[in-house]
Every structure is written in structure tokens, then in C-alpha cells.
Amino acid sequence: MTCPDGGVPLALAVDIGRTKIAAGLVAADGTLAEHRRTATPTGPEILGTVFELARPLMERAAVCGIGTAGTVDPQGRIASATDLLTGWAGTDAKGAAERTLALPTVVLNDCHAAGAAEARAGAARDARTALVVAIGTGIGGAVCVEGRVRTGV
């Protein structure tokens, strides 16, 4: 994979949580090249805030990955969300990101995204199976088997 500017391939990584939204450029080895963050707004303003953070970074990215609180269906739509993210359920996060950012995009539950990262480059890299538990505003987890997150779908 090559970066649009011909340099080292970077991924635009976005983390949508109850208290903050963070966006950054991440190299294949997990190195964070640049990042920015802001408070999470409510409802339909969430995606606008994501895109505002991401626009200055997107031209140097080859792909986009979004980790978000809530349940994400296989098509990248928010299937359900707690009251902590009002108005988020039903949002087509993948479709909106691909249209707005013009990058191939993957959307996962934030704990599933953390599990995938640990399985690829972190503490679970050499493990046959792993359980990743995240405790923050909420509690979540991911089961990784042979380097892949099991989502139940």
C-alpha cells in the first residue's frame, strides 16, 4: 500500500468515545505520527466533529479506521448505542466517512478495534487466543483467536 503523497503508508485512526473524539495518523508499526482531540458533542454533531478533526490529516492517509462506542454492524452502521451517545444509533458511520474523507474505511466497536491492534502489534501479537478488556466511561472487551477479533457475527 502506498500513501497518497508517496511516503510511508499511514492510516487515519479515529476514536469516538463518550467524553472525547481523537484522530491521528498511525504508521504500520503503530507509531503515532500526529494526533488531535476534542470533546464529544451529542447526536448528529458527532460525525461533523470527526470530519473536522480528520480533514487536516486525511490527505496523508491511505485508509481510515474508526473505533466507536456502541455496537457496530458488519456494514459499519451503528446498530445500538447507550444513552451516553445520544442520537448515535442508526448512523451509517462507514458510508459517511467514505463519502466525506474519500478513504476506504473500517468501523469497529472501540474494544474490538483495541483487540485487533493488540493482536496485530501489541501484547497479544504472538498469542493463539487473547481477551482484551477495556475500562473507561464504559466496560467492553474483545476475544482474539489466531490474530483476529471474534465479533459474534
Sequence and secondary structure as in RCSB ss.txt:
>XXXX:A:sequence
MTCPDGGVPLALAVDIGRTKIAAGLVAADGTLAEHRRTATPTGPEILGTVFELARPLMERAAVCGIGTAGTVDPQ
GRIASATDLLTGWAGTDAKGAAERTLALPTVVLNDCHAAGAAEARAGAARDARTALVVAIGTGIGGAVCVEGRVR
TGV
>XXXX:A:secstr
   TTSSS EEEEEEE SSEEEEEEEETTS EEEEEEEE   TTHHHHHHHHHHHHHHTT SEEEEEESSEE TT
SBEEE  GGGTT TT BHHHHHHHHH S EEEEEHHHHHHHHHHHHSTTTT SEEEEEEESSSEEEEEEETTEEE
   
